Amino acid sequence: MAATGTEKQESKAFYVTTPIYYVNDAPHLGHAYTTVAGDVLTRWHRQRGEKVWFLTGTDEHGQKIMRTAEANDVTPQAWCDKLVEEAWKPLWEHLDITNDDFIRTTEKRHTDRVQEFVQDLYDKDQIYKGGYEGPYCVGCEEYKLPGDLIEAEDGTRLCPVHKRPVELLKEENYFFKLSEYGPKLLEFYAANPGFIQPESARNEVLNFVRQGLQDLSISRSTFDWGVPVPWDEKHVIYVWVDALLNYATAVGYGANQEKFEGTFPADVHLVGKDILRFHAVIWPAMLMAQGLPLPGKVVANGWLMVGGEKMSKSNLTGIKPQDLTSHFGVDAYRWYFLRAIAFGSDGSFSWEDFSARYTSELANDYGNLASRLAAMVGKYFGGALPEATAAGDAEQAVREGLAEAVAAADRKIGEELDFQAGILAIFDFVKQVNGYITEQEPWKVAKDASPEGQARLATILYTAAEALRGVAVLLNPVMPETSQKLWESLGAEESLGALSAQRVQDAGTWGLLAPGATVTKGAVLFPRLEEKPA
């Protein structure tokens, strides 16, 4: 029997994937949202000291890509090459995405293994030839059930995702015996209740499978832009079967057994909720058919909304991430969407909300705290971090607050993928430290030149610096550039080493900053925003 996603080899990497994205157009905020979430999750696990593998990439076959290329008067391969090199890869570099691999479904390392996988299913009598007629959405690359469609005012039947008319297709196809796997999938879901998240997504999939599964058309014969079916080259393999297999082919399926066994299956598949069924139904059924282990979790994020509409190119609400990073900065961009929207729920974006949160939480609460601390250490102690020798109840409360923030953030981000709650735990601690500074009034204590007064001042400033040391570690997966600046400002690099080498689970250990370290006031972490560009 295949191992479940909960059975992990001790040496296995923590393996996280994003969807591989269609290259019919340049990436927008929705694509970046999922990819940043994956990057923060994998950075978090790296910060724990774990072995990690983070995969993203592009889905380059299918009718939608072919039509887009034709409309631009280029070959599909030329279109894909241009978009990947000029739009997709540069954006991930711009957003500081630390993926370990980038898979393209037109690569030979992928297409050869896809053919082998499908041939193996055919040899196992899991695939048969048949015919199919039904409504097809080119945007989804999926046959739709009549009950899934919505009706326009003129009676036209539309895809509920793309709000565009479906096409009635009739063709001879090869079918995978998906219907046989309904009971096995329900048994697996029951044994692994955390497999599909959030709960609303799990319920949707359970209801869908309980209604009974139809066999899946896994080939197309009306166009040729795809991986040829190995035993019948008049057909190409259905783009979703091709695409899902990237999670296996990219980590050595059929080519590098050691790499495959040390990485596969994914611990977390991050997906948009509109492609949930492919990942939570079709993908595990394909793996069951091959006797391969199933993923640990399929986590569906919600849609980003602008003016109540799902963000996509098709409804003209697409916004380039660079439109925001040029104004707010990359780190603030990475922070905002995970902070403002509960992962798994739909969330609305507005420029005004981003500006308000940036000013209140990043600039005023966090950035100002770091700036004030550095300025006071410079003014009162010549830039040398003083030693804490007069700690009391107020300092103990800060120490306990940091330990609580570390535990909460590690649990929420690292385990539960509740990025919003994890980030809030960190920023609640930042607020606590600001409150501590306000109550202790070091600028007044500084006027007391007695040894007791100076010891008290030193203790206040060391406490604030040590608190910020912990915050820099916690926020490094979310905002790596500003965390590094803060780390260097605190003099931590010289005494504690690289920020990336610090462990999340140790961030709450008190007293790690070395007295005497040079504290410098560098550039403002979060500069005042200019006027919104026209």
C-alpha positions as CSV (number, residue, x, y, z in Angstrom):
1,M,0.0,0.0,0.0
2,A,1.3,3.5,-0.8
3,A,2.6,5.5,2.1
4,T,0.6,8.5,3.1
5,G,1.9,12.0,3.1
6,T,2.2,11.8,6.9
7,E,4.9,9.1,6.8
8,K,8.2,11.0,6.3
9,Q,11.7,9.7,5.9
10,E,14.0,11.3,8.5
11,S,16.2,12.6,5.7
12,K,13.4,13.8,3.5
13,A,13.4,17.5,2.5
14,F,10.5,19.7,3.5
15,Y,9.1,20.0,0.0
16,V,6.8,22.9,-1.0
17,T,5.3,23.7,-4.4
18,T,3.4,26.5,-6.0
19,P,1.2,25.8,-9.0
20,I,3.0,26.0,-12.2
21,Y,1.6,29.0,-13.9
22,Y,0.2,29.4,-17.4
23,V,2.4,31.6,-19.5
24,N,-0.4,33.0,-21.6
25,D,0.4,36.4,-20.1
26,A,2.6,38.1,-17.7
27,P,2.2,37.4,-13.9
28,H,-0.1,39.5,-11.8
29,L,-0.7,40.0,-8.0
30,G,-2.6,36.7,-7.7
31,H,0.4,34.7,-9.0
32,A,2.8,36.6,-6.8
33,Y,0.5,36.1,-3.7
34,T,0.8,32.3,-3.8
35,T,4.5,32.4,-4.7
36,V,5.4,34.8,-1.8
37,A,3.5,32.6,0.6
38,G,5.5,29.6,-0.6
39,D,8.7,31.5,-0.2
40,V,7.9,32.7,3.3
41,L,7.0,29.1,4.3
42,T,10.2,27.6,3.0
43,R,12.4,30.4,4.3
44,W,10.7,29.8,7.7
45,H,11.6,26.1,7.6
46,R,15.2,26.9,6.4
47,Q,15.4,29.3,9.4
48,R,14.5,26.3,11.6
49,G,17.6,24.6,10.2
50,E,15.6,22.1,8.1
51,K,16.4,20.7,4.7
52,V,14.1,22.4,2.3
53,W,13.1,22.1,-1.4
54,F,10.9,24.9,-3.0
55,L,9.6,24.4,-6.5
56,T,7.8,26.8,-8.8
57,G,7.6,26.9,-12.6
58,T,5.5,27.4,-15.7
59,D,2.8,25.3,-17.5
60,E,3.5,25.7,-21.2
61,H,1.3,23.3,-23.1
62,G,-2.4,23.2,-24.0
63,Q,-4.9,25.0,-26.3
64,K,-4.9,28.3,-24.4
65,I,-1.1,28.7,-24.9
66,M,-1.4,27.7,-28.5
67,R,-4.1,30.2,-29.2
68,T,-2.3,33.0,-27.4
69,A,0.8,32.3,-29.4
70,E,-1.1,32.3,-32.7
71,A,-2.7,35.6,-31.7
72,N,0.8,37.0,-31.3
73,D,2.0,35.5,-34.6
74,V,4.7,33.4,-33.0
75,T,5.2,29.7,-32.3
76,P,4.0,28.4,-28.9
77,Q,7.6,27.6,-27.8
78,A,8.8,31.1,-28.8
79,W,5.9,32.6,-26.9
80,C,6.7,30.6,-23.8
81,D,10.5,31.3,-24.0
82,K,9.8,35.0,-24.2
83,L,7.4,35.2,-21.3
84,V,9.4,33.0,-19.0
85,E,12.7,34.8,-19.5
86,E,11.3,38.4,-19.7
87,A,8.4,38.3,-17.3
88,W,8.2,35.3,-14.9
89,K,11.7,34.6,-13.8
90,P,12.6,38.3,-13.5
91,L,9.6,38.9,-11.2
92,W,10.5,36.1,-8.9
93,E,14.0,37.5,-8.7
94,H,12.6,40.9,-8.1
95,L,10.4,39.7,-5.2
96,D,13.4,37.8,-3.6
97,I,11.8,34.4,-4.2
98,T,14.3,31.7,-3.2
99,N,13.0,28.7,-5.2
100,D,15.4,25.8,-5.5
101,D,14.2,24.9,-8.9
102,F,12.1,26.3,-11.8
103,I,10.4,23.6,-13.9
104,R,9.1,24.3,-17.4
105,T,6.8,21.7,-18.9
106,T,8.4,22.0,-22.3
107,E,11.7,20.7,-20.8
108,K,12.9,17.3,-21.9
109,R,13.5,16.2,-18.3
110,H,9.8,16.7,-17.8
111,T,8.2,15.5,-21.1
112,D,10.1,12.2,-21.2
113,R,9.0,11.3,-17.7
114,V,5.4,12.3,-18.4
115,Q,5.3,9.9,-21.3
116,E,6.8,7.1,-19.1
117,F,4.2,7.8,-16.4
118,V,1.3,7.7,-18.7
119,Q,2.6,4.7,-20.6
120,D,2.9,2.8,-17.3
121,L,-0.7,3.6,-16.5
122,Y,-1.8,2.4,-19.9
123,D,0.2,-0.8,-19.4
124,K,-1.5,-1.3,-16.1
125,D,-4.9,-1.1,-17.8
126,Q,-5.7,2.2,-16.1
127,I,-6.3,4.0,-19.4
128,Y,-8.7,3.1,-22.2
129,K,-9.9,4.6,-25.4
130,G,-13.4,6.3,-25.7
131,G,-15.3,9.3,-26.9
132,Y,-16.4,12.4,-25.1
133,E,-18.7,15.3,-25.9
134,G,-19.3,18.2,-23.5
135,P,-18.8,21.9,-22.6
136,Y,-15.2,22.8,-22.5
137,C,-13.5,25.9,-21.1
138,V,-10.2,26.7,-22.8
139,G,-9.2,29.0,-20.0
140,C,-9.5,26.2,-17.4
141,E,-8.4,23.6,-19.9
142,E,-11.2,21.5,-18.5
143,Y,-14.5,19.8,-19.5
144,K,-17.2,21.3,-17.4
145,L,-20.2,19.5,-15.9
146,P,-23.5,21.2,-17.1
147,G,-24.3,21.9,-13.4
148,D,-21.1,23.9,-13.0
149,L,-22.0,26.5,-15.6
150,I,-23.6,29.8,-15.1
151,E,-25.9,31.6,-17.5
152,A,-25.4,35.0,-19.1
153,E,-28.4,37.4,-19.6
154,D,-28.7,36.2,-23.2
155,G,-28.8,32.5,-22.1
156,T,-25.2,31.8,-23.1
157,R,-23.6,29.2,-20.9
158,L,-20.5,30.5,-19.2
159,C,-17.5,29.1,-17.3
160,P,-18.0,30.2,-13.6
161,V,-14.3,31.0,-13.2
162,H,-13.6,33.0,-16.4
163,K,-17.1,34.2,-17.1
164,R,-16.6,33.3,-20.8
165,P,-18.7,31.1,-23.1
166,V,-17.7,27.4,-23.1
167,E,-17.2,25.5,-26.3
168,L,-19.0,22.3,-27.1
169,L,-16.3,19.7,-27.9
170,K,-16.6,16.2,-29.3
171,E,-13.5,14.1,-29.7
172,E,-12.0,10.7,-29.4
173,N,-9.9,10.5,-26.3
174,Y,-8.1,8.2,-23.9
175,F,-9.6,8.0,-20.4
176,F,-8.1,7.4,-17.0
177,K,-10.3,5.2,-14.8
178,L,-10.8,8.0,-12.2
179,S,-14.2,6.7,-11.2
180,E,-12.5,3.7,-9.5
181,Y,-10.7,5.9,-7.1
182,G,-13.7,7.7,-5.4
183,P,-13.9,5.2,-2.4
184,K,-10.1,5.1,-2.0
185,L,-10.0,8.9,-2.0
186,L,-12.7,9.2,0.6
187,E,-11.0,6.7,2.8
188,F,-7.7,8.7,2.5
189,Y,-9.4,12.0,3.3
190,A,-11.0,10.4,6.4
191,A,-7.6,9.0,7.6
192,N,-5.9,12.4,6.8
193,P,-8.3,15.1,7.9
194,G,-5.6,17.8,7.4
195,F,-4.9,16.8,3.8
196,I,-7.1,19.5,2.3
197,Q,-7.1,23.0,3.8
198,P,-8.9,25.2,4.7
199,E,-12.0,23.4,6.0
200,S,-14.2,25.0,3.4
201,A,-12.0,23.6,0.6
202,R,-12.1,20.1,2.3
203,N,-15.9,20.2,2.4
204,E,-16.1,21.2,-1.3
205,V,-13.9,18.3,-2.3
206,L,-15.7,15.7,-0.1
207,N,-19.0,16.7,-1.6
208,F,-17.7,16.5,-5.1
209,V,-16.2,13.1,-4.7
210,R,-19.2,11.7,-2.8
211,Q,-21.4,12.5,-5.8
212,G,-19.4,10.0,-7.8
213,L,-16.4,10.6,-10.1
214,Q,-16.4,10.3,-13.9
215,D,-13.5,8.9,-15.8
216,L,-11.0,11.5,-16.8
217,S,-10.2,12.4,-20.4
218,I,-6.4,12.4,-20.5
219,S,-5.7,13.1,-24.1
220,R,-6.7,15.6,-26.8
221,S,-6.8,15.1,-30.5
222,T,-8.0,18.4,-31.8
223,F,-4.7,20.2,-31.5
224,D,-1.0,19.2,-31.2
225,W,0.6,21.6,-28.7
226,G,1.4,19.1,-26.0
227,V,3.3,16.0,-25.0
228,P,2.5,13.2,-27.5
229,V,0.7,10.1,-26.2
230,P,3.5,7.5,-26.5
231,W,1.4,4.7,-28.0
232,D,-0.8,7.0,-30.2
233,E,0.9,10.2,-31.5
234,K,-2.3,11.5,-33.0
235,H,-3.1,12.5,-29.4
236,V,-1.4,14.8,-26.9
237,I,-1.6,14.2,-23.2
238,Y,-4.2,16.4,-21.4
239,V,-2.4,19.5,-20.2
240,W,-3.5,19.0,-16.5
241,V,-2.1,15.4,-16.4
242,D,1.1,16.9,-17.9
243,A,1.2,19.8,-15.5
244,L,0.5,17.9,-12.3
245,L,3.4,15.5,-13.0
246,N,5.8,18.4,-12.6
247,Y,5.8,17.9,-8.9
248,A,7.3,14.4,-9.5
249,T,9.5,15.0,-12.6
250,A,11.2,18.1,-11.1
251,V,12.6,16.1,-8.2
252,G,13.9,13.1,-10.2
253,Y,11.0,10.8,-10.9
254,G,12.2,8.1,-13.3
255,A,15.7,9.8,-13.5
256,N,17.2,10.3,-10.1
257,Q,15.8,7.8,-7.5
258,E,17.9,9.1,-4.6
259,K,16.7,12.7,-5.2
260,F,13.1,11.5,-5.7
261,E,13.0,9.5,-2.5
262,G,14.7,12.3,-0.5
263,T,12.1,14.9,-1.7
264,F,8.9,13.4,-2.9
265,P,6.0,13.7,-2.1
266,A,5.4,17.4,-1.4
267,D,4.7,18.3,2.2
268,V,2.7,21.3,1.0
269,H,1.1,22.0,-2.4
270,L,0.0,25.6,-2.4
271,V,-2.8,26.2,-5.0
272,G,-5.5,28.6,-5.9
273,K,-8.9,27.4,-4.9
274,D,-10.0,27.3,-8.6
275,I,-7.6,24.5,-9.2
276,L,-8.2,22.6,-6.0
277,R,-10.0,19.6,-7.5
278,F,-7.1,18.9,-9.8
279,H,-4.7,18.7,-6.9
280,A,-7.0,17.1,-4.3
281,V,-8.8,14.6,-6.5
282,I,-7.0,13.9,-9.8
283,W,-3.4,14.1,-8.6
284,P,-3.8,11.8,-5.6
285,A,-5.7,9.3,-7.8
286,M,-2.9,9.3,-10.3
287,L,-0.4,8.6,-7.5
288,M,-2.6,5.9,-6.1
289,A,-2.7,4.2,-9.5
290,Q,1.1,4.2,-9.5
291,G,1.5,3.1,-5.9
292,L,3.4,6.4,-5.1
293,P,3.1,8.3,-1.8
294,L,0.5,11.1,-1.5
295,P,1.3,14.7,-0.5
296,G,1.1,15.9,3.0
297,K,-1.3,18.9,2.4
298,V,-3.1,20.7,-0.4
299,V,-3.7,24.2,0.8
300,A,-6.0,26.4,-1.3
301,N,-5.6,30.1,-1.0
302,G,-8.4,32.5,-1.7
303,W,-8.7,35.0,-4.5
304,L,-7.4,38.5,-4.5
305,M,-10.3,40.8,-5.2
306,V,-10.3,44.3,-6.6
307,G,-13.6,46.0,-6.6
308,G,-15.3,42.7,-5.8
309,E,-13.8,41.0,-8.9
310,K,-11.3,38.2,-8.9
311,M,-8.0,39.5,-10.0
312,S,-7.0,38.3,-13.5
313,K,-6.2,39.6,-16.9
314,S,-9.5,38.5,-18.3
315,N,-11.6,41.0,-16.2
316,L,-9.1,43.9,-16.4
317,T,-8.3,44.0,-12.8
318,G,-4.8,42.7,-13.3
319,I,-2.2,44.8,-11.5
320,K,1.5,44.2,-11.9
321,P,3.4,43.6,-8.6
322,Q,6.0,46.1,-9.8
323,D,3.3,48.8,-9.6
324,L,3.3,48.3,-5.9
325,T,6.9,47.5,-5.2
326,S,8.1,50.7,-6.9
327,H,6.0,52.6,-4.3
328,F,6.0,50.5,-1.1
329,G,9.2,48.5,-1.6
330,V,9.6,44.7,-2.0
331,D,9.7,43.8,1.7
332,A,6.5,45.7,2.4
333,Y,4.9,44.0,-0.6
334,R,5.9,40.6,0.7
335,W,4.5,41.5,4.2
336,Y,1.3,43.2,3.2
337,F,-0.7,40.5,1.5
338,L,0.1,37.8,4.1
339,R,-0.6,40.3,6.9
340,A,-3.8,41.8,5.5
341,I,-5.6,38.6,4.2
342,A,-6.2,35.4,6.1
343,F,-4.6,32.7,3.9
344,G,-7.3,30.5,2.5
345,S,-9.9,33.3,2.4
346,D,-10.7,35.7,-0.4
347,G,-9.3,39.2,0.3
348,S,-9.7,42.6,-1.1
349,F,-6.8,44.7,-2.1
350,S,-6.8,48.5,-2.0
351,W,-4.0,51.0,-2.3
352,E,-5.5,53.0,0.7
353,D,-5.4,49.9,3.0
354,F,-1.8,49.1,2.0
355,S,-0.8,52.8,2.7
356,A,-2.5,52.9,6.0
357,R,-1.0,49.6,7.2
358,Y,2.5,50.5,5.9
359,T,2.4,53.8,7.8
360,S,0.9,52.5,11.0
361,E,2.6,49.1,11.5
362,L,5.8,49.2,9.4
363,A,6.9,52.8,9.6
364,N,5.5,54.0,12.9
365,D,5.6,50.8,15.1
366,Y,8.5,48.8,13.7
367,G,10.8,51.1,11.8
368,N,10.5,54.0,14.3
369,L,11.3,51.6,17.2
370,A,14.5,50.5,15.5
371,S,15.4,54.1,14.6
372,R,14.8,55.4,18.2
373,L,16.8,52.6,19.8
374,A,19.8,53.1,17.5
375,A,19.7,56.9,18.1
376,M,19.6,56.5,21.9
377,V,22.4,54.0,22.0
378,G,24.4,56.4,19.9
379,K,23.6,59.4,22.0
380,Y,23.9,57.9,25.5
381,F,26.6,55.2,25.0
382,G,28.6,56.3,22.0
383,G,27.1,53.5,19.8
384,A,28.3,50.7,22.0
385,L,25.5,48.4,23.2
386,P,25.4,48.7,27.0
387,E,25.1,45.8,29.4
388,A,21.8,45.1,31.3
389,T,22.6,45.0,35.0
390,A,19.3,46.3,36.6
391,A,16.5,44.2,35.1
392,G,13.2,44.0,36.9
393,D,9.6,43.0,36.3
394,A,9.2,45.3,33.2
395,E,12.2,43.6,31.5
396,Q,10.9,40.1,32.5
397,A,7.6,40.9,30.8
398,V,9.5,41.8,27.6
399,R,11.5,38.5,27.8
400,E,8.3,36.5,28.2
401,G,6.6,38.5,25.4
402,L,9.4,37.5,23.0
403,A,9.2,33.9,24.0
404,E,5.5,33.9,23.4
405,A,5.8,35.6,20.1
406,V,8.4,33.0,18.9
407,A,6.2,30.1,19.9
408,A,3.1,31.6,18.4
409,A,4.7,32.6,15.1
410,D,6.5,29.3,14.7
411,R,3.3,27.4,15.2
412,K,1.1,29.6,13.1
413,I,3.5,30.1,10.1
414,G,5.6,27.0,10.2
415,E,2.9,24.4,11.0
416,E,-0.6,25.9,10.4
417,L,0.2,28.2,7.4
418,D,-1.7,30.9,9.2
419,F,0.6,33.7,8.0
420,Q,-1.6,36.5,9.2
421,A,-1.8,35.2,12.8
422,G,1.9,34.5,12.8
423,I,2.8,38.0,11.6
424,L,0.3,39.6,14.0
425,A,2.0,37.7,16.9
426,I,5.3,39.3,15.9
427,F,3.8,42.8,15.6
428,D,1.9,42.5,18.8
429,F,5.3,42.0,20.4
430,V,6.7,45.0,18.6
431,K,3.8,47.1,20.1
432,Q,4.7,45.7,23.5
433,V,8.3,46.8,23.2
434,N,7.1,50.3,22.0
435,G,4.9,50.4,25.1
436,Y,7.8,49.4,27.3
437,I,10.0,52.2,25.9
438,T,7.1,54.7,26.4
439,E,6.6,53.6,30.0
440,Q,10.3,53.5,31.0
441,E,11.1,56.9,29.4
442,P,14.8,56.3,28.8
443,W,15.2,60.0,27.8
444,K,14.2,61.0,31.3
445,V,16.3,58.2,33.0
446,A,19.3,59.5,31.0
447,K,19.2,62.7,33.1
448,D,20.1,60.7,36.2
449,A,23.9,60.6,36.1
450,S,24.2,58.4,39.2
451,P,25.5,54.8,38.7
452,E,22.0,53.5,39.4
453,G,20.4,55.8,36.8
454,Q,23.0,54.9,34.2
455,A,22.6,51.2,34.9
456,R,18.8,51.5,34.6
457,L,19.2,53.4,31.2
458,A,21.6,50.7,30.0
459,T,19.2,48.0,30.9
460,I,16.3,49.7,29.1
461,L,18.2,50.1,25.9
462,Y,19.7,46.6,26.0
463,T,16.2,45.1,26.5
464,A,14.9,47.0,23.5
465,A,17.9,45.9,21.4
466,E,17.6,42.3,22.4
467,A,13.9,42.4,21.6
468,L,14.6,43.7,18.2
469,R,17.2,41.0,17.7
470,G,14.5,38.4,18.1
471,V,12.2,40.3,15.8
472,A,14.8,40.4,13.1
473,V,15.1,36.6,13.2
474,L,11.3,36.2,13.1
475,L,10.7,38.6,10.3
476,N,13.6,37.4,8.1
477,P,11.5,34.9,6.2
478,V,8.9,37.6,5.5
479,M,11.1,40.7,5.0
480,P,14.6,39.6,4.4
481,E,16.1,42.9,3.2
482,T,15.0,45.0,6.1
483,S,15.7,42.3,8.6
484,Q,19.3,42.2,7.4
485,K,19.6,45.9,7.7
486,L,18.2,45.7,11.3
487,W,20.6,42.8,12.1
488,E,23.6,44.8,11.0
489,S,22.3,48.0,12.8
490,L,22.2,46.0,16.1
491,G,25.8,44.8,15.6
492,A,24.5,41.2,15.6
493,E,26.5,40.2,12.5
494,E,29.8,40.6,14.3
495,S,28.8,38.8,17.5
496,L,26.3,36.2,16.4
497,G,27.1,35.6,12.7
498,A,24.8,35.6,9.7
499,L,21.1,36.2,10.2
500,S,20.3,33.2,8.0
501,A,22.1,31.0,10.4
502,Q,19.9,32.0,13.4
503,R,17.3,29.5,14.3
504,V,13.7,30.5,14.7
505,Q,13.2,28.2,17.7
506,D,16.1,29.9,19.5
507,A,15.0,33.4,18.7
508,G,13.4,33.7,22.2
509,T,16.5,32.8,24.1
510,W,17.3,35.9,26.0
511,G,20.7,37.7,26.2
512,L,22.3,36.7,22.9
513,L,23.4,40.2,21.9
514,A,26.9,40.9,23.2
515,P,27.3,44.1,25.2
516,G,29.8,46.3,23.5
517,A,28.6,45.5,20.0
518,T,28.5,48.5,17.7
519,V,25.0,49.8,17.2
520,T,24.6,52.0,14.2
521,K,21.8,54.1,12.9
522,G,21.5,53.1,9.2
523,A,18.9,54.1,6.7
524,V,15.3,54.3,7.8
525,L,13.8,50.8,7.4
526,F,10.5,52.0,6.0
527,P,10.7,55.5,4.5
528,R,7.8,57.9,4.5
529,L,5.7,57.2,1.5
530,E,5.5,59.7,-1.3
531,E,2.2,60.7,-2.9
532,K,0.4,57.9,-4.7
533,P,1.6,57.9,-8.3
534,A,-0.9,59.0,-10.9
